Amino acid sequence: MCGFVGFTDRDGGGDASRATAGRMLAAVAHRGTDGSGWCHHRGVTLAHCALTFVDPERARQPFLSASGRTAVVFNGEIYNHAELRRELRASGACPRTGSDTEVLVELYERHGMGMLERLRGMYAFALHDARTGATVLARDPMGKKPLYWTRTAQGVAFASELAALLRHPDAPRTPDPRAVADYLVLQAFPAPGSAVAGVHKVRPGCYVRHERGTVTEVEHWRPVLRGGAARTPVRAAEARFTALFRSAVERRVRSTGRPLGVLLSGGLDSSAVAAVAQEVSPQGPVPTFSASFADADFDESAHALLVARHLGTEHHVVRIGGRELAEVVESEYGRADEPLADPSLLPTRIVCRAARRRVRGALTGDGADELLLGYRFFQAERAMEALLRVMPAHRVEALVGAAVRRLPQRSGNLPVRAALGQLARGLRAAPEHRFYLATAPFAPARLPALFRPEAAGALAGHDPFAEVTRVLEGRPGLTPLERSQLAVVCHFLRDVILTKTDRGGMRSALELRSPFLDLDLVEYVDSLPPGLKLRGLTGKYLLRRAAAPWLPRSTVRRTKLGFRAPLAGLLRGELRELLRDTLAPAALDRGGLFDTRAVRVLLDDHLEGRRDTSRGLWALLCFQLWSDGLSAASRTPVPSAPETLTEEMRRAV
């Protein structure tokens, strides 16, 4: 993978422009350790750092089209680039490289942005078209790669990460209270918003075009649940699903000559990926990597080892205790790209760091739960539909509440008491809101009391579910389960899971690839009736059928555990002092957003064991560490460019 930055630059790419590009690129140098480059292209400065997989010598970026009219910086990989290159040759083009970057830019010159329909892969890119003066910023349909932008005095500036964009002299730097409110409900900042007022993300499946001072957004892909024919034969669906899944894994394994690993949790999804990768890998046994937690409630390493032995992979176990998790928070969260309250980023980061010592890229099982209804929440949603058909909501709430009170209090990995409590909180909500209300660090109704009065005033009329509503507009006839699924895909998968995946890998320059999010596979699964995904209360039904010949029976039939960190104990133990210091009244006063008394109640209740408030505390801690880091960065000089930048870029800095 790679990192890139750029900005409208009418000064002709002089020393000041090169210095700005160098400072911005230094903030994303971890994304690409194979060298860097920059260019000024007729009014736009572009810079790029590379982690190369395809034709590294001849595909250096920024890359110019054969005509010289279009320049591009690109992060990702186009898995069908060989097929598209053959089409270019048939149309009379003479490709100069074997790279997917060249395919991208030459397709653009022939088909414009219509070429996005032909791409199969993960990408974020920025291109400048000298014929029109337009700068175009685009993301793939699932949003696997990040891309931020903001308006500047001369036009726009953009970057792969927020931290890089904030090094542009015209970039705003003030946190957005309304976006922070979204984050405290949704665990991440949903596109197109960001943590900083005036900075935007390109939405997944969209591109943003800046031309002659005007910015327009075009949506080129949106998830659509078509429901399928009610009588879709199970065996036919299984055969088609299996073929598309195998093709998705093979595309990712064979698109590069470099060996890839697999992040193997021991659950069904990553185990199925490992099974096919092991079969199609041309380099021998596939390296697999799993986490082993000191806390037994979170440890799946025995299941991963069972799968690794069954498949014959080259297995590596990464042992993770509280000290290792705390070290990531202490060393990295103050300079994080943007706050993310998903605690599974911690073990993901540690496993990726270990994997990078042996491979440059790895496959993951991300996407299966969202697309194939694998979460316990979807089972609960189906059960809820049945209950609400026969009794009113207040009766169901009473039944669930009684069950919760009878169960012991635990802080393990999604204990039954917590799951039932989450379910009860969302019973009266719209189906598309229930998942988020069940997992929210803070319910929307609690936010005004959490913010200081002057900040809370900005939240009047604010709706954290606005982006969910947008995605569901014009979708009549969807069942509650389908509305829930689309809502989970549009934010939780794209903005939480894939942000975690990108950040966890790219901090170590490790490329992560997600076969379940192959566009052909996604569109096929979206066309199927829910009964082929969730059969009764059994999620991922088609995947279980497909994987049965590849994996141990116990793996195929396992209930999902989930890849999480032991957050409650971590905040009471290894992170206790950091938590107290970061959320102390003096520290919160500097930020000016949160009410110190409300935060103090959360702290005391958790640290003294009265109730588990770890979700809310974690969200506040992640934000406050980032905010403190942002303030500190504004008071200190920008550091020199690291050794991964070319000598010319370092001199510019």
C-alpha positions as CSV (number, residue, x, y, z in Angstrom):
1,M,0.0,0.0,0.0
2,C,1.0,3.6,-0.1
3,G,0.4,7.1,1.2
4,F,-0.1,10.3,-0.8
5,V,-0.7,14.0,-0.4
6,G,-1.4,16.9,-2.7
7,F,-2.8,20.4,-3.0
8,T,-3.7,23.1,-5.5
9,D,-0.6,25.1,-6.1
10,R,-0.5,28.0,-8.5
11,D,3.0,29.0,-7.4
12,G,4.6,26.5,-9.8
13,G,6.0,24.0,-7.4
14,G,8.8,26.1,-5.9
15,D,10.8,25.6,-2.7
16,A,7.8,26.4,-0.5
17,S,5.6,23.9,-2.3
18,R,8.2,21.2,-2.1
19,A,8.7,21.9,1.7
20,T,4.9,21.7,2.3
21,A,4.6,18.4,0.3
22,G,7.6,17.0,2.3
23,R,6.1,17.9,5.6
24,M,2.7,16.4,4.7
25,L,4.3,13.3,3.3
26,A,6.4,12.8,6.4
27,A,3.2,12.2,8.4
28,V,2.3,9.2,6.2
29,A,5.8,7.8,5.6
30,H,4.9,4.7,7.6
31,R,2.4,3.8,4.8
32,G,5.2,3.3,2.3
33,T,8.8,2.4,3.0
34,D,10.0,1.7,-0.5
35,G,10.8,5.4,-1.5
36,S,8.9,8.5,-2.3
37,G,8.5,11.1,-5.0
38,W,6.8,14.3,-5.9
39,C,5.8,16.4,-8.9
40,H,4.2,19.7,-9.8
41,H,1.6,19.1,-12.5
42,R,0.2,22.2,-14.1
43,G,-1.2,23.8,-10.9
44,V,-1.3,20.9,-8.5
45,T,1.6,19.5,-6.4
46,L,1.5,15.7,-5.7
47,A,3.7,13.6,-3.5
48,H,3.7,9.8,-2.8
49,C,5.4,7.2,-0.6
50,A,5.3,3.6,-1.8
51,L,4.8,0.1,-0.5
52,T,5.2,-1.7,-3.8
53,F,3.7,-5.0,-5.0
54,V,3.4,-4.6,-8.7
55,D,6.3,-3.5,-11.1
56,P,8.1,-1.4,-8.5
57,E,10.9,-0.1,-10.7
58,R,8.8,1.3,-13.5
59,A,5.6,2.4,-11.7
60,R,7.0,5.1,-9.4
61,Q,4.5,7.8,-8.4
62,P,3.3,10.4,-9.0
63,F,2.6,8.7,-12.3
64,L,1.9,10.5,-15.6
65,S,-0.2,9.2,-18.5
66,A,1.5,8.6,-21.8
67,S,0.1,11.9,-23.0
68,G,1.3,13.7,-20.0
69,R,-2.1,15.3,-19.5
70,T,-3.1,13.3,-16.4
71,A,-1.1,12.8,-13.2
72,V,-2.2,10.4,-10.5
73,V,-1.2,9.3,-6.9
74,F,-2.8,6.0,-6.0
75,N,-3.1,3.9,-2.8
76,G,-4.4,0.4,-3.2
77,E,-4.4,-2.3,-5.8
78,I,-6.5,-3.1,-8.9
79,Y,-6.7,-6.9,-8.8
80,N,-7.9,-7.2,-12.4
81,H,-5.2,-4.9,-13.8
82,A,-3.8,-7.6,-16.1
83,E,-7.2,-8.1,-17.8
84,L,-7.7,-4.4,-18.1
85,R,-4.2,-4.0,-19.6
86,R,-5.1,-6.5,-22.3
87,E,-8.1,-4.4,-23.1
88,L,-6.0,-1.3,-23.4
89,R,-3.6,-3.1,-25.8
90,A,-6.5,-4.2,-27.9
91,S,-7.7,-0.6,-28.2
92,G,-4.2,0.5,-29.5
93,A,-2.5,1.6,-26.3
94,C,1.1,0.6,-25.7
95,P,1.5,0.2,-21.9
96,R,5.0,1.1,-20.6
97,T,4.8,-0.9,-17.3
98,G,3.1,-3.9,-15.7
99,S,1.6,-1.7,-13.0
100,D,-2.0,-1.2,-12.0
101,T,-1.3,2.5,-11.6
102,E,-0.7,2.9,-15.3
103,V,-3.9,1.0,-16.1
104,L,-5.8,3.3,-13.9
105,V,-4.6,6.5,-15.5
106,E,-4.9,5.3,-19.1
107,L,-8.4,4.0,-18.5
108,Y,-9.3,7.4,-17.2
109,E,-8.1,9.2,-20.3
110,R,-10.2,6.9,-22.4
111,H,-13.4,6.5,-20.3
112,G,-13.3,9.3,-17.7
113,M,-14.7,8.4,-14.3
114,G,-16.9,5.7,-16.0
115,M,-13.8,3.6,-15.7
116,L,-14.7,3.0,-12.0
117,E,-17.3,0.5,-13.1
118,R,-14.5,-1.7,-14.5
119,L,-12.2,-1.7,-11.5
120,R,-12.0,-4.6,-9.1
121,G,-9.9,-3.9,-6.1
122,M,-9.3,-1.5,-3.2
123,Y,-8.3,2.1,-3.9
124,A,-8.1,5.7,-3.0
125,F,-6.6,8.0,-5.6
126,A,-6.2,11.6,-6.6
127,L,-5.7,12.6,-10.2
128,H,-5.2,15.9,-12.0
129,D,-6.5,16.4,-15.5
130,A,-4.7,19.2,-17.3
131,R,-7.2,19.1,-20.1
132,T,-10.0,20.5,-17.8
133,G,-8.0,21.6,-14.7
134,A,-10.0,19.2,-12.6
135,T,-8.7,17.4,-9.5
136,V,-10.6,14.2,-8.8
137,L,-10.5,12.3,-5.5
138,A,-12.0,8.8,-5.4
139,R,-12.6,5.8,-3.1
140,D,-13.5,2.3,-3.8
141,P,-17.1,1.0,-3.1
142,M,-16.4,-0.4,0.3
143,G,-14.0,2.4,1.5
144,K,-11.0,0.2,2.2
145,K,-8.5,3.1,1.8
146,P,-8.9,6.5,3.5
147,L,-8.9,9.9,1.8
148,Y,-9.3,13.3,3.4
149,W,-9.7,16.7,1.8
150,T,-10.3,20.4,2.7
151,R,-10.7,23.7,0.8
152,T,-7.8,26.0,0.8
153,A,-7.1,29.6,-0.4
154,Q,-6.0,28.2,-3.8
155,G,-8.4,25.3,-4.2
156,V,-8.2,22.0,-2.3
157,A,-5.7,20.0,-0.3
158,F,-5.9,16.2,0.3
159,A,-4.1,13.3,1.9
160,S,-4.3,9.7,2.8
161,E,-4.5,10.5,6.5
162,L,-5.9,13.4,8.5
163,A,-2.5,14.0,10.3
164,A,-0.9,14.7,6.9
165,L,-3.6,17.0,5.8
166,L,-3.3,19.1,9.0
167,R,0.3,19.9,8.0
168,H,-0.9,22.0,5.1
169,P,-0.7,25.7,6.2
170,D,-4.3,26.4,5.2
171,A,-5.8,23.3,6.9
172,P,-8.3,24.0,9.7
173,R,-7.5,22.5,13.1
174,T,-10.5,23.0,15.3
175,P,-12.4,19.9,16.5
176,D,-16.1,19.7,15.3
177,P,-18.4,19.2,18.3
178,R,-21.2,17.8,16.1
179,A,-18.8,15.3,14.6
180,V,-17.5,14.4,18.1
181,A,-21.1,13.7,19.1
182,D,-21.4,11.3,16.2
183,Y,-18.2,9.6,17.3
184,L,-19.4,9.2,20.9
185,V,-22.4,7.3,19.6
186,L,-21.0,5.5,16.6
187,Q,-17.3,4.8,17.7
188,A,-15.9,6.5,14.6
189,F,-16.4,9.6,12.5
190,P,-18.8,8.7,9.7
191,A,-17.9,9.9,6.2
192,P,-18.1,12.6,4.9
193,G,-17.3,14.2,8.3
194,S,-14.1,14.1,10.3
195,A,-12.9,15.1,13.7
196,V,-11.9,18.5,12.4
197,A,-14.4,21.1,11.3
198,G,-14.0,21.9,7.6
199,V,-12.1,18.6,6.8
200,H,-14.0,16.0,4.9
201,K,-13.6,12.3,4.0
202,V,-14.5,11.2,0.5
203,R,-17.4,8.8,1.0
204,P,-16.9,5.1,0.1
205,G,-18.2,4.5,-3.4
206,C,-17.9,8.2,-4.3
207,Y,-15.6,10.7,-6.0
208,V,-15.2,14.4,-5.4
209,R,-14.3,16.7,-8.3
210,H,-12.8,20.1,-7.8
211,E,-12.9,22.3,-11.0
212,R,-12.8,26.1,-11.3
213,G,-13.5,26.6,-7.6
214,T,-16.5,24.3,-7.5
215,V,-16.7,21.0,-5.6
216,T,-19.1,18.3,-6.7
217,E,-19.6,14.8,-5.3
218,V,-20.8,11.8,-7.4
219,E,-21.8,8.4,-5.9
220,H,-20.6,5.7,-8.3
221,W,-21.7,2.7,-6.1
222,R,-24.1,2.1,-3.3
223,P,-25.0,-1.2,-1.5
224,V,-28.4,-2.5,-2.6
225,L,-30.2,-5.5,-1.0
226,R,-32.2,-6.9,-3.8
227,G,-33.6,-9.8,-1.8
228,G,-33.4,-12.4,-4.5
229,A,-36.0,-14.9,-5.6
230,A,-37.6,-16.6,-2.6
231,R,-37.0,-20.0,-4.1
232,T,-33.3,-19.6,-4.9
233,P,-32.0,-23.2,-4.8
234,V,-29.6,-23.6,-1.9
235,R,-27.2,-25.8,-3.8
236,A,-27.0,-23.4,-6.7
237,A,-26.4,-20.5,-4.4
238,E,-23.7,-22.4,-2.5
239,A,-21.9,-23.3,-5.8
240,R,-22.0,-19.7,-7.0
241,F,-21.0,-18.3,-3.7
242,T,-18.1,-20.8,-3.4
243,A,-16.8,-20.0,-6.9
244,L,-16.9,-16.2,-6.3
245,F,-15.2,-16.6,-2.9
246,R,-12.4,-18.8,-4.2
247,S,-11.9,-16.4,-7.1
248,A,-11.8,-13.4,-4.6
249,V,-9.0,-15.1,-2.5
250,E,-7.1,-16.2,-5.6
251,R,-7.2,-12.7,-7.1
252,R,-5.6,-11.3,-4.0
253,V,-3.0,-14.1,-3.7
254,R,-1.9,-14.2,-7.3
255,S,-2.0,-10.5,-8.1
256,T,1.5,-10.2,-6.6
257,G,4.6,-12.3,-6.7
258,R,5.2,-11.5,-3.0
259,P,4.0,-14.0,-0.4
260,L,1.0,-13.0,1.6
261,G,0.0,-14.2,5.1
262,V,-3.4,-14.6,6.8
263,L,-4.6,-13.0,10.0
264,L,-6.2,-16.2,11.5
265,S,-8.4,-15.6,14.5
266,G,-9.7,-19.2,14.6
267,G,-13.2,-18.1,13.7
268,L,-15.0,-19.3,10.6
269,D,-14.3,-16.3,8.4
270,S,-10.5,-16.0,8.6
271,S,-10.3,-19.9,8.7
272,A,-12.1,-20.1,5.3
273,V,-9.8,-17.4,3.9
274,A,-6.8,-19.4,5.1
275,A,-8.1,-22.6,3.6
276,V,-8.4,-21.3,0.1
277,A,-5.2,-19.2,0.4
278,Q,-3.3,-22.3,1.4
279,E,-4.7,-24.2,-1.6
280,V,-3.9,-21.5,-4.2
281,S,-0.7,-20.0,-2.9
282,P,2.2,-20.6,-5.3
283,Q,4.8,-20.0,-2.6
284,G,4.2,-23.0,-0.3
285,P,2.7,-23.0,3.2
286,V,0.9,-19.7,3.9
287,P,2.1,-17.9,7.0
288,T,-0.8,-17.4,9.5
289,F,-0.8,-15.1,12.5
290,S,-3.1,-15.3,15.6
291,A,-3.3,-13.5,18.9
292,S,-3.1,-15.3,22.2
293,F,-4.5,-13.2,25.1
294,A,-3.5,-13.6,28.7
295,D,-7.2,-13.1,29.5
296,A,-8.9,-16.5,28.8
297,D,-12.3,-14.8,28.0
298,F,-10.7,-13.3,24.9
299,D,-8.4,-16.0,23.8
300,E,-9.1,-17.9,20.6
301,S,-5.5,-19.1,20.0
302,A,-6.3,-22.8,20.5
303,H,-9.0,-22.6,17.8
304,A,-6.6,-20.9,15.5
305,L,-3.9,-23.5,16.1
306,L,-6.4,-26.3,15.4
307,V,-7.2,-24.7,12.0
308,A,-3.5,-24.1,11.2
309,R,-2.6,-27.7,11.9
310,H,-5.6,-28.9,9.9
311,L,-4.5,-26.8,6.9
312,G,-0.8,-27.2,7.3
313,T,0.0,-23.4,7.4
314,E,3.2,-21.9,8.8
315,H,1.6,-20.7,12.0
316,H,2.8,-17.9,14.3
317,V,1.2,-17.0,17.7
318,V,1.5,-13.4,19.0
319,R,1.1,-13.4,22.8
320,I,-0.7,-10.3,24.1
321,G,-1.0,-9.2,27.7
322,G,-2.2,-6.0,29.3
323,R,1.2,-4.4,29.1
324,E,1.5,-4.9,25.4
325,L,-2.0,-3.4,24.8
326,A,-1.2,-0.4,27.1
327,E,2.1,0.2,25.2
328,V,0.2,0.8,22.0
329,V,-2.1,3.3,23.6
330,E,0.8,5.1,25.3
331,S,3.0,5.3,22.3
332,E,0.6,5.8,19.4
333,Y,-2.8,7.2,20.4
334,G,-1.5,10.7,21.0
335,R,-0.5,10.9,17.4
336,A,-3.3,8.8,15.9
337,D,-4.7,9.8,12.6
338,E,-8.2,10.3,14.0
339,P,-9.9,8.9,17.1
340,L,-11.4,5.4,16.7
341,A,-13.2,3.9,19.7
342,D,-13.0,0.3,18.5
343,P,-10.8,-1.4,21.1
344,S,-10.0,-4.3,18.7
345,L,-7.6,-1.9,17.0
346,L,-5.2,-2.7,19.8
347,P,-4.6,-6.4,19.2
348,T,-4.9,-5.9,15.5
349,R,-2.0,-3.4,15.6
350,I,0.1,-5.8,17.6
351,V,-0.6,-8.8,15.4
352,C,0.1,-6.7,12.3
353,R,3.4,-5.5,13.7
354,A,4.5,-9.1,14.2
355,A,3.3,-10.2,10.8
356,R,5.2,-7.4,9.1
357,R,8.5,-9.1,10.2
358,R,7.7,-12.0,7.8
359,V,5.3,-10.7,5.1
360,R,4.4,-7.4,3.4
361,G,0.7,-8.2,3.1
362,A,-2.0,-10.4,4.7
363,L,-5.5,-11.5,4.1
364,T,-8.3,-11.0,6.6
365,G,-11.9,-12.3,7.2
366,D,-13.4,-8.8,7.4
367,G,-16.8,-8.3,5.9
368,A,-18.3,-11.8,6.3
369,D,-20.3,-10.9,9.4
370,E,-21.9,-7.8,7.9
371,L,-22.7,-9.3,4.5
372,L,-23.8,-12.8,5.7
373,L,-25.6,-11.8,8.9
374,G,-23.1,-13.3,11.2
375,Y,-23.3,-11.0,14.2
376,R,-25.4,-12.1,17.3
377,F,-27.2,-8.8,16.8
378,F,-28.8,-10.1,13.6
379,Q,-30.0,-13.2,15.4
380,A,-31.4,-11.0,18.1
381,E,-33.0,-8.8,15.4
382,R,-34.8,-11.8,13.9
383,A,-35.9,-13.0,17.4
384,M,-37.1,-9.4,18.2
385,E,-39.2,-9.3,15.0
386,A,-40.9,-12.5,16.1
387,L,-41.5,-11.3,19.6
388,L,-42.8,-7.9,18.6
389,R,-45.4,-9.6,16.4
390,V,-47.0,-11.2,19.3
391,M,-46.5,-8.8,22.2
392,P,-46.0,-5.1,22.7
393,A,-42.6,-3.6,23.1
394,H,-43.0,-2.8,26.8
395,R,-43.7,-6.5,27.5
396,V,-40.6,-7.5,25.7
397,E,-38.5,-4.9,27.5
398,A,-39.8,-6.2,30.8
399,L,-38.9,-9.8,29.9
400,V,-35.4,-8.9,28.8
401,G,-34.9,-6.7,31.8
402,A,-35.9,-9.5,34.2
403,A,-33.4,-11.8,32.5
404,V,-30.6,-9.3,32.8
405,R,-31.1,-8.8,36.5
406,R,-30.9,-12.6,37.1
407,L,-27.4,-12.9,35.4
408,P,-24.1,-12.2,37.1
409,Q,-22.0,-9.1,36.3
410,R,-18.9,-9.9,34.2
411,S,-16.5,-8.0,32.0
412,G,-15.6,-10.7,29.6
413,N,-15.9,-10.9,25.8
414,L,-19.6,-10.0,25.2
415,P,-21.1,-11.9,28.2
416,V,-24.8,-12.8,28.0
417,R,-25.8,-10.1,30.5
418,A,-24.2,-7.4,28.4
419,A,-25.7,-8.7,25.2
420,L,-29.2,-8.8,26.6
421,G,-28.8,-5.3,28.1
422,Q,-27.7,-4.0,24.7
423,L,-30.8,-5.6,23.1
424,A,-33.1,-4.0,25.7
425,R,-31.8,-0.5,25.0
426,G,-32.8,-0.6,21.3
427,L,-36.2,-2.3,21.4
428,R,-38.3,0.8,20.7
429,A,-35.9,2.3,18.1
430,A,-36.0,2.1,14.4
431,P,-34.4,-1.1,13.1
432,E,-31.6,0.8,11.4
433,H,-30.6,2.4,14.7
434,R,-30.8,-0.6,17.0
435,F,-27.3,-2.0,16.4
436,Y,-25.7,1.4,17.1
437,L,-27.8,2.1,20.2
438,A,-26.9,-1.4,21.5
439,T,-23.2,-0.8,21.1
440,A,-22.9,3.0,21.6
441,P,-20.4,4.3,24.1
442,F,-23.0,6.9,24.8
443,A,-26.7,7.0,23.9
444,P,-27.6,10.2,22.0
445,A,-29.9,11.3,24.9
446,R,-26.9,11.4,27.2
447,L,-24.7,13.6,25.1
448,P,-26.0,17.1,26.2
449,A,-25.1,16.2,29.9
450,L,-21.7,15.0,28.8
451,F,-20.7,18.2,26.9
452,R,-20.2,21.6,28.5
453,P,-23.2,24.0,27.9
454,E,-21.4,26.1,25.3
455,A,-20.4,23.0,23.3
456,A,-23.8,21.2,23.9
457,G,-25.5,24.2,22.2
458,A,-24.0,23.1,18.9
459,L,-25.8,19.8,19.1
460,A,-29.3,21.2,18.9
461,G,-31.2,19.3,16.2
462,H,-28.2,17.1,15.4
463,D,-28.8,13.6,14.2
464,P,-25.9,11.1,14.5
465,F,-27.8,8.7,12.2
466,A,-28.0,11.2,9.3
467,E,-25.7,9.2,7.1
468,V,-27.6,6.0,7.8
469,T,-30.8,7.8,6.8
470,R,-29.2,8.9,3.6
471,V,-28.2,5.4,2.6
472,L,-31.7,4.1,3.3
473,E,-33.5,6.8,1.3
474,G,-35.5,5.5,-1.6
475,R,-35.4,1.9,-0.3
476,P,-39.1,1.0,0.3
477,G,-40.1,-2.5,1.1
478,L,-37.0,-3.5,3.1
479,T,-37.7,-5.7,6.1
480,P,-36.4,-4.6,9.6
481,L,-33.6,-7.1,9.3
482,E,-32.5,-5.7,5.9
483,R,-32.7,-2.2,7.2
484,S,-30.5,-3.2,10.1
485,Q,-28.0,-4.9,7.7
486,L,-27.7,-1.9,5.4
487,A,-27.2,0.4,8.3
488,V,-24.4,-1.8,9.7
489,V,-22.7,-2.0,6.3
490,C,-22.9,1.7,5.5
491,H,-21.1,2.9,8.7
492,F,-19.9,0.1,11.0
493,L,-18.2,-1.9,8.3
494,R,-16.9,1.0,6.3
495,D,-16.0,3.6,8.9
496,V,-15.2,1.4,11.9
497,I,-14.0,-2.1,10.8
498,L,-12.1,-1.0,7.6
499,T,-10.6,2.0,9.4
500,K,-9.3,-0.3,12.1
501,T,-8.0,-2.7,9.4
502,D,-6.2,0.0,7.4
503,R,-4.8,1.7,10.5
504,G,-3.7,-1.5,12.2
505,G,-1.8,-2.7,9.1
506,M,-0.5,0.5,7.7
507,R,1.2,1.7,10.9
508,S,3.6,-1.1,10.2
509,A,3.4,-0.8,6.4
510,L,1.5,-4.1,6.2
511,E,-1.1,-4.3,3.4
512,L,-4.3,-6.1,4.5
513,R,-6.7,-7.5,1.8
514,S,-10.3,-8.6,2.5
515,P,-11.6,-11.3,0.0
516,F,-15.2,-11.1,1.4
517,L,-15.3,-7.5,0.2
518,D,-14.6,-8.4,-3.4
519,L,-17.2,-6.4,-5.3
520,D,-18.4,-9.3,-7.4
521,L,-18.9,-11.4,-4.2
522,V,-20.6,-8.5,-2.4
523,E,-23.1,-7.8,-5.2
524,Y,-24.0,-11.5,-5.4
525,V,-24.5,-11.9,-1.7
526,D,-26.6,-8.7,-1.7
527,S,-28.9,-10.3,-4.3
528,L,-29.7,-13.3,-2.2
529,P,-32.7,-13.7,0.2
530,P,-31.9,-13.3,3.9
531,G,-32.8,-17.0,4.5
532,L,-29.6,-18.0,2.7
533,K,-27.5,-15.8,5.0
534,L,-29.4,-16.3,8.3
535,R,-31.1,-19.7,8.5
536,G,-33.3,-19.7,11.5
537,L,-30.8,-18.3,14.1
538,T,-27.7,-19.7,12.3
539,G,-25.7,-16.8,10.6
540,K,-23.4,-17.1,7.6
541,Y,-25.3,-20.1,6.5
542,L,-23.9,-20.2,2.9
543,L,-20.4,-19.8,4.2
544,R,-20.8,-22.7,6.6
545,R,-21.9,-25.0,3.8
546,A,-19.1,-23.9,1.5
547,A,-16.4,-24.2,4.2
548,A,-17.5,-27.6,5.5
549,P,-15.2,-29.6,3.2
550,W,-12.2,-27.4,4.1
551,L,-12.2,-27.0,7.9
552,P,-12.7,-29.0,11.1
553,R,-16.3,-29.5,11.9
554,S,-15.9,-27.7,15.2
555,T,-14.7,-24.6,13.4
556,V,-17.6,-24.6,10.9
557,R,-20.1,-24.9,13.7
558,R,-18.6,-22.5,16.2
559,T,-20.5,-19.6,17.6
560,K,-18.7,-16.3,16.9
561,L,-16.6,-15.0,19.8
562,G,-15.4,-11.7,18.3
563,F,-12.0,-10.2,18.2
564,R,-11.9,-7.8,21.1
565,A,-9.5,-6.4,23.8
566,P,-10.1,-6.9,27.6
567,L,-11.0,-3.2,27.9
568,A,-12.6,-3.0,31.3
569,G,-9.7,-4.7,33.1
570,L,-7.2,-2.7,31.0
571,L,-8.7,0.6,32.1
572,R,-8.7,-0.5,35.8
573,G,-5.1,-1.9,35.5
574,E,-2.3,-1.0,33.1
575,L,-4.0,2.2,31.8
576,R,-5.4,3.4,35.1
577,E,-3.0,6.3,35.6
578,L,-3.1,7.4,31.9
579,L,-6.9,7.3,32.1
580,R,-6.9,9.5,35.3
581,D,-4.4,11.9,33.9
582,T,-5.9,12.3,30.5
583,L,-9.5,12.8,31.8
584,A,-8.5,14.9,34.8
585,P,-10.4,18.2,35.1
586,A,-7.4,20.3,34.1
587,A,-6.9,18.3,30.9
588,L,-10.5,18.4,30.0
589,D,-10.5,22.2,30.6
590,R,-7.9,22.6,27.9
591,G,-10.1,20.9,25.3
592,G,-13.2,22.8,26.4
593,L,-15.7,20.2,25.2
594,F,-16.6,17.8,28.1
595,D,-18.2,18.5,31.5
596,T,-15.6,17.5,34.1
597,R,-18.2,16.4,36.7
598,A,-20.0,14.0,34.2
599,V,-16.7,12.5,33.3
600,R,-15.7,12.2,36.9
601,V,-18.8,10.1,37.7
602,L,-17.9,7.7,34.8
603,L,-14.3,7.4,36.1
604,D,-15.2,6.8,39.7
605,D,-17.9,4.3,38.9
606,H,-15.6,2.2,36.7
607,L,-12.4,2.4,38.8
608,E,-14.3,1.6,42.0
609,G,-16.2,-1.3,40.4
610,R,-19.7,0.0,40.8
611,R,-20.5,-0.4,37.1
612,D,-18.7,-1.0,33.8
613,T,-18.4,2.3,32.0
614,S,-15.4,1.2,29.9
615,R,-17.0,1.8,26.5
616,G,-17.7,5.4,27.3
617,L,-14.3,6.0,29.0
618,W,-12.5,4.4,26.2
619,A,-14.1,6.7,23.6
620,L,-13.3,9.7,25.7
621,L,-9.7,8.6,26.3
622,C,-9.1,8.0,22.6
623,F,-10.5,11.4,21.7
624,Q,-8.7,13.2,24.4
625,L,-5.3,11.7,23.7
626,W,-5.8,12.7,20.0
627,S,-6.9,16.2,21.0
628,D,-3.9,16.7,23.3
629,G,-1.6,15.5,20.5
630,L,-3.2,17.9,18.1
631,S,-2.7,20.8,20.5
632,A,0.9,19.8,21.2
633,A,1.6,19.5,17.4
634,S,0.4,23.0,16.9
635,R,2.9,24.3,19.4
636,T,6.0,22.4,18.2
637,P,7.9,22.5,14.9
638,V,7.1,19.9,12.3
639,P,9.7,17.1,12.6
640,S,12.2,16.3,9.8
641,A,11.2,13.9,7.2
642,P,12.1,10.3,8.1
643,E,14.6,8.2,6.2
644,T,11.9,6.6,4.1
645,L,11.6,9.8,2.1
646,T,13.9,10.4,-0.8
647,E,16.8,12.7,-0.2
648,E,15.2,15.4,-2.3
649,M,12.0,15.3,-0.2
650,R,14.1,15.4,3.0
651,R,16.0,18.5,1.8
652,A,12.6,20.1,1.0
653,V,11.5,19.6,4.6
